[in-house]
Amino acid sequence: MQQGLPVPSERQTVGQFLEYWLEHVARRRVRPLTLRSYEDRIRLHITPTLGPIPLSKLTAQRVQGWLNERLTGGASPQSCRYSRAVLRAALSYAVRWGLVVQNAAALGEVPRSVKPEIRPFNPEQAKVFLAAAAGHRLEALFSVGLALGLRQGEALGLTWGDVDLDAAVLHVRHTLQRVGGDRVRLRALRRDWKSLQAKLTFASDGERPALEAERKQLWGQIRAVRRVFTLAEPKSSRSRRSINMPAIVVTALRAHRVRQLQERLAAGGKWHDQGLVFTTRVGTPIDPRAVTAAFHKLTDDSELPSIRYHDLRHTAATLLLAQGVSPRTIMETLGHSQISLTLDTYSHVLPALTQEAADRMNAILTGSGS
């Protein structure tokens, strides 16, 4: 009151404020998948403990206690950092609107999370992988990931309008995201599923065939509700970019287009034309999990190291760095928001490059070599 600020109401709880923030702020500012992540994080990790507390009485000490409780309860530092980040983002609006004096989540601390080790393919392994993918219906997808470093969602969100094969330029304009469908409908279907499972447990041999058919139909409905794909904005403004494609990617995409036209003819009226480059055999978006499964099968069959699909992106970056491509160019190719992110992520490759730069400088100044 002395500072001329509005007096915070003690009626509104943290849980009520977070619900309001999700609906009226986050829903209009973030991508669908991010919103779903925020909703789950608040519902499962924040509201059960901090939700009943009056918003005006949420202190940094209470937030720190909540973080410590989560850590001792087995939550990872990375999970705790994300929970705090969501809470901090929401409370920043509470400060802006004068509902609280300070952001209690901004003062809490959690241990630093250990970054996962980057394990890219080396040049020989990359060649083996592409050879193994030759002829695979997703060969072009793996080529795009390995040669251009596209994120999986960016590659699956490509449309043919984003690809200029004649000019050998690819435009990243969207990312494919799988978001949950109607949650109320999904909960009702899951209740029906549990009820049907109970019936099957005590069903007679004569009743079982009809119940099995009903279960199969119900499972199809559940999958349809769960598998809702949408084209969203890229991760950041710099993620929206244009990339020059090497000839190997252009060749793979041309072959893929021919294969897709053949699948379209085979599907006939079942084909769902959405203009996507990478689709199922009936034109619908590919589930990222199916791509990951196909990727791991290829690496296993080729006896290559077991790496994540995302490590194809890291492979592209490290191969470019090893060839002396500037970090700024790599940043723009990968769509990083800042060059510091590129340098920090691939710092393990830089020492060899700095030594090479020193050797080249010495050669220039001494005339000892080219």
Buried (B, 14 or more C-beta within 10 A) or exposed (E): EEEEEEEBEEEBBBBBBBBBBBEEBBEEEBBBBBBBBBBEBBBEBBBEBBBEBBBBEBBBEBBBBBBBEBBEEEBBBBBBBBBBBBBBBBBBBBBEEEBBEEBBBBEBEBEEEEEEEBEBBEEEBBEBBBEBBEEBBBBBBBBBBBBBBBBBBBBBBBBEEBBBBEEBBBBBBBBBBBBBBEEEEBEEBEEBBEEBEEBBEEBEEEEEEEBEEBBEEBEEBBEEBEBBBBBBBBBEEBBBBBBEBEEEBBBBBEBBBEBBEEBBEEBEEEBEEEEBBBBBEBBBBBBBEEBBEBBBEBBEEBEBEEBBBBBBBBBBBBBBBBEEBEBEEBBBBBBBEEBEEBBEBBEEBEEEBEEEEEEEEEEEEEEEEE
